[in-house]
Amino acid sequence: MRLSLNKFRGQGTGDRGQGIRRGLLICALGSFLFLMGASKANKPAVLIKKLKNNHYQLIVNNKPYVIKGVCYNPVPIGQGHDYDWWADPYKPWLVDGKLMQEMGVNTIRVYKDGTDGESVKQAIGDLYKLYGIRTVMGHWLGFWHYPCPLYADVDFQDTIRQEVLNMVKTYKDEPGILMWVLGNENNYSFNGAVNSWSCPRIDEEQDPIKRVAMRAEIYYSFVNSLAKEIHAIDPNHPVVLGNGEAKYLEYAALVCPDIDAIGCIIYRGRNFANLFNGIRFTFDKPVIFTEFGADSYDAFKDKEDQNMQAFFLESQWREIYQNLANNKEGAGNCLGGLSFEWTDEWWKNKEYDPDSFIVHDTGSNWANPGFYMDNQAKDGKNMNEEWFGIVALSDTEIESGLNKRIPRKAYYIIRDFWKNPLLKSKKKGK
């Protein structure tokens, strides 16, 4: 039934007419407020918004949010890669959370959950409630399965799918969850460089470029199917494609439309070159740096150099800020970043040798000319995996049952930059 105010026109000179009009206006206003409230209530807690200028912005509880974060894997000295720190009785996140809060960290990235869901919930909850730090939860998607991940195998996909969906169902209602990251450099397997995998259809193809394309299509299609299922279970948190560099994103653009953002692992040195504009051209999705950073060991001079690490990290963060939404200097498609990493990992250099877990190895693992201050090291190898921590660990001092945390210079440089991003860049002092 449609009501028309025309029926009452000319009758409004009396109290009755005024009352009717007043009643109708109140009803209309009430309906409007109800609809607005319903709309607000149904709005995702975390979303990515495309602005009128085609820039991207992360919105958390209706406010713009820049990811100012670190990768977090607090393995104590003496333990290896399989250590379940979520169940650590000393709760390292309580000590680290306080230090992070003082630095200005608002987000951590974890690579996987633990064996006990309740322990994981406690850590996520403590970090958020006590320190205001949100968690980006990740899943390897079976990339480190041996002998290799079998993304072309239906049974393998089903196993990983169940793991991912169980993870989402378990933690989706935790207030501290920010988003989900699927994968971590898994695309490096497409050309056989890392954890190569195949299937009869790929093996029959003689053209190596076509074989890469086939692997990319299989893998990215799988990620897209996971993203769709996650969205159905959890509409409140974005799903991020975890990618090594911007490599093979041209294939992802064809078969992975349901991801919300691209998570890039980037180690290019002082800056990121044309990455932001390149991604906008190749696959127009917002960008999150899920890993980037610099180590604190000068492989050429064979000694720790905190100035070097601080210089590179500040330069990297400056470029991230230049490419945030509404900054005319950049592409406007960056949502922030997660520096690798919070603390040193003493197990990295010889990860299957327990005797080495108590030794802070100085051997370099790989070469990267972008970090030009020590790229003249022997064999060109200048990336020291055990020295990427913004915070060092003491092997002689224990506090609260944990290796004492010792913030490096980068900790203070990044803290000051976050407080005032307009600060002029500081040159590296030797």
N, C-alpha and C positions, 0 to 999 in steps of 0.2 A: 504494500500500500504506500503510495507516495503522498506526502503531505505538502501542501502548497501554502505559502504565506499570503498568496493573493486572496484567499478565502477570508482573511481577517483584515485586509486593508479597508480603511474607511470605518472600521468598528473599534478602532483603538483609542477613541476619546475617553472611554470609561475604564474603570479599574479592571474589569474583566478582560478587556482586550490587552491591556498592559500586562496583566498576569499571564495570559496565554503566550504572548511574545517572550516574556521573561523566562517562562518555563521551557519554551522551545530553544531559546538561546543556551540555557543551562544544560539541556539535554545534548545539544550539539557540541558544546564545549566539553562536556563529560565524555562523549564518544571520542572526540579528538584526543583528549588526554589519555584515554584508555588505549587507543591505537598507538599513540606515541610511546607509551609505557611498554606495551607489548613488543613494539619494534625494538626498543632499547634492550629489553630483556632477552630478545632472541639474537641480539648482535653478538658475534663471537668475541670471546675475551681477548683473543690475540688474532689480528688480521693484518694483511698487507693491502694497503690502499694505493691505487694508481691515481695520482693527482691530475689536475687539469693540464698541467705543463708536461705530462707524461713521465714525471718523476715518480719514484716509489717510496713509500713510507710505511714503516712498521708501526702499528697502533696496538697498544696494550691498555686495556680498560679505558678506552676512549681517549688516550693521550699518546702523542708521538713518543717513540722509544728507539733509542740508538743502542745497538748491542756494543757494550764496552766490556769485553770478556777475555777469558783465558781458557785454554784447554786444561782439564783437570784430571790428573791420574796420580794421586799421592802415594806412590809405591815407596815404602821406607828402604833405607840402605840395607842391603842383605837379602831383599826379596826380588823376585823376577816378574816377568810380564803376566803371569797367571795369578798374581796376588789379588785376592778379593778385598780391596780396601774398604768397600761398603760395610763389611763385617768387622773392621778393625775395632777392637774394644776401646782404643784410645780416641776414637772419633776424630780423625784429623781435620775434618771439615769445620769443627768448632774453632780450632786454632787458625786454620787458613781463612775461614770466613771472616773473622775479625780483621785479619791483615788485608784481605781483599776489600772489605768495606772501607777501611781507612785509605786504600788506594783509589777507590772509586769504581771498582768492578761491580757490574750489575748482572752479569751472566757468566755461567761456566758451561763448557761443553764436555760431556762425558761420552766415551766411545761405546760403552755397553753397560747394561745394568748388572747387578750382582746375582748371586744364587738364591738369596733370600729377599723376597719382595718387601717385607716389612722393614728390613734394614735400609733398603734403598729409599723407601718412603720417608723414613726418619731423617736420613741425610738431606734429601730434597726439601723436606719440611723445615728442618733446622736452618738450612741456608737461607730459605725464603723468609721465615718468620723472624729469625734473629738478626739477619743481615741484609734482607731485601734483595737477595741474589737468586735469580731464576736459573733454571737448568734446561739446556739443550740436550735432549736424550738421543743417543745414536744407536745404530745397529750395523754390524759389519756386513750383513747380508751373506754370511758364509764365505767371505773372501779369503779368510785364512784357514779354510778347511783344506786338509791335505789328503790325497796328493794335489788336488786342485778343486776349485768351485765348479760345479757342473750346471751352469745356468740354462743350458739347453735341455736338461733332464727334468721331466715333470715332477718326479718324486723329490728331487732336490729342491725345486721351487716350492713345493708344498710344505716341506720341512721348514724352510726359511720363512714362508708366509705365516705359518702357525706361530713361530717364534716372535715375529714382528707384531702380529695382531694381539698376541698374549701380552706383549710388552705395552702396547697402546692401551689395552683394556685395563691393565693393572695400574697404570700411572696417569691416565688421562684426566682424572678428577683431582689430582694433586695441584694445589694452587701455585706451586713453584714451577710447574712445567711451562716452558716457553714454546718449544717446537720440537719436531722430530727430524732427524737426519738419517737418510737411507744411503748406506755405503760410505766408502772412504778410499778414494784412489782406485776403485774397482775397475775403472776404465783403462788402467794401465795394462790390463790383461788382454785387451783387444788385439794388440800386435804381438802378443807372446812375451813381452818384456818381463812381466811379473805374473806368476800363477796362471800360466797359459791353460786354456780349456778349449774344448772343441766338441764336435759331433760329426756323424757321417756326412751330413749335408755340407758342412763347412770343409771337411777333409777332401771332398770331391772337387771343390773349387780350386783352380790353379792360380788365379789372380790374387796376390797377397792383399791388394787394396780392397777387393770384393770380400775377402775373408774377414778383414777388419770391419767392414760395413755390416756383414752378417752378424758378427758377434755383438756389435753395437746395437743393432736392431733387436736382437734377442734380449740383451741385458736391459736396455732402456725401456723396452716394452714391459718387461717384468717389473721394473721400478714403477712404471706408470700404473700398472694393475694394483700394486701395493698402495700407491697414493690414493687411488679411488676407494679402496676398501678402508683405508684409514680415515678418509674424509667421512665415510658413511658411519663409522664408529665414533669419531671424534671431530666434529665440525669446528671446534674451538681453538685448534692449534695448527699452524701451517706445517706442510710437509716439504722438506728440503732434499734436493738431489745432491748427495755428497760426491764431488768430482775432483779428480786430480787435475790441477790447472784448468784451462778452458778447453782441454783437448777432447775432440770428438763431439762437442756440443751441437754441431751441425746435424748429427744423427739424432741426438736427443730431441732436437726441435721438431723432428718429423713424427716421433712416436711417443713423446713424453709430455703431453700438454697439461696433465693434471697435477704436476708438481707446482708448488707455490713460489719456490725460489731456488736458485742455484748456489750450492755451497762449494766454494773453490778452495783448494789447498794450494797456496801460492808461495814459492820461494824464488823471488826474482832479484833480491838484493834491496837496494835503497828505494826503488819505486816499482810500480806495476805496469809501466809502459802503457800500451793501448788497451789494456784488459777490459776496462769498463765500457768503452765505446765498442770494442770488438764483440762483447757479449750482447750488447743492445742490438747490434746488427745481426748477429748469428742466431740468438735465441733470446728474445726480449722478455726476460724475467729478472726480478731483482736479485742482487748479488750479496751473499754473506761470505766473508772469509772465515771458513771453518778451521783453517790453520794458516798461520804465517808467523814469521819471526826471524830471530837471529841468535846464534850461539854466542857464548861469552869467552870462547877460547881462541886465541890467535894461533892458528896452526903453523904459521910461518915463523913467528918468534917463540913458539912453544911455551906460551904462558897465558894465564887468564888476562882478558882485556875487557873490563866492564864498560869502558868508554865506547868501544867499538859496538858492542851489543846495543847500548843505549842510543847511539847515533842512528843505527839502522831502524830500530823499533820506532823511534820518534818520527823519522822520515816516513815510515810506512803508515803510521797512524795519521799523520798529517794528510797524506793522499786519500786515505779512507774518508776523512772528514770533508775533503774537497769534493768528493763524489756523493755525499749525502743529498737527500731531497732539498730542493730550493737553494742549493749552492750553485751560482752561475758559473763557477770555475770548472765544474765537472759534469759528468753524465747524469747525475741524479738518480742512479739506480743501485746505490749501495745502502745496505741496512746496518752496517757495522762489521765488527770482526772479533775473532777469538784468537788471541796471541798464543802461539805455541812456545812455551808452556808455563805453567805456574811454578813447579819445582823441577829440579834436575832429576833425571832417571838414571841411576847408577848401573842398571842392568843392561842398558841398550847396546853397548859395543859388542859384547859377547853374550847374547841373550840366552844361550843354552848352556852356559858354563857358570854354575852356581858360585864357584870360587871367585869369579870376577865381580860378583854383585856387591862386594865390600870394597872394591877398588874403583876410584873415580878415573876411569880410563881417559887418556888424552889423545888416543888414536882417532884420526879422522876417517869418516865412513864413506864420504862421497865428495865429488868436486862440484863447485858452483861458482863460476866466474863472476856472477852478479854481486857476490860478497867480496868485493875487490881488494879489501884491505889485507887479506891473508891468502889470496888465491895463488901466491907464488910458493905455497907450501910444497913439500915433497909430493911428487906425483899429481900435483894440483888438487889434492884432496884437502878441503878446508872446512868441511861441515862436521862438527863434533856433536854427535847425537846425545851425549851424556851431559852437555853443557848448555842446553836451551832454556833452562829455568830462569824466570824473572826473580825467583827466590832460590837461593842455594840451601843445601842441607848440610848440617854439621855432623861429622862422623865421630866427634868427641863429646858433644854436649847434648843432653837430653832434657827436654822441657815438656811437661804434661804427658810423659811416656813416649814422646815423638822426637825424631831428630830435630834439633833446633832449627827454626826457619831464619835465614839471614837474607833480607832483601838486598838485591843488587841495585846498582845505579839506575838501571832501566825502570825499576819499580817507581822510583821517585820522579824520573823524567816523564814517564807516562802519566803518573798521578797529576803532575803539574800541568801537563798538556790538556788532560781532560777537564781540569778546572778552568783553563783559559786556552781554548784552541787557537786563539789569535796570537799566542806567543810566537815570537820569531824563532825559527829553527836554530838550534845550537850546533855549532861545528864540533866535530870530534876533537877532543883534546888528548894529547899523548903525554 
